[in-house]
C-alpha cells in the first residue's frame, strides 16, 4: 500500500532505522485503515470521494468534544 523507499527515507531523515519487519507492520496498519475508510465511504453512500468529503470517511479530528 505504501512506498517502502519513501517511508524509509522519512524515518532515516529523523535518524531512525526501519527494519523490513517493522515496515511490514506499518504497511499492514495503513492497509487496514484504508479498508476501514473505504467501508465507511460505502456505508455513507459516497460514490466518489472528493476532498471536501474526506472528513466523512476518516472522521473529523477537529470536532469539539464538549459543546
Secondary structure, 3 states (H helix, E strand, C coil): CCCHHHHHHHHHHCCCCCCHHHHHHHHHHHHHHHHHHHHHHHHCCCCCCCHHHHHHHHCCCCCCCCC
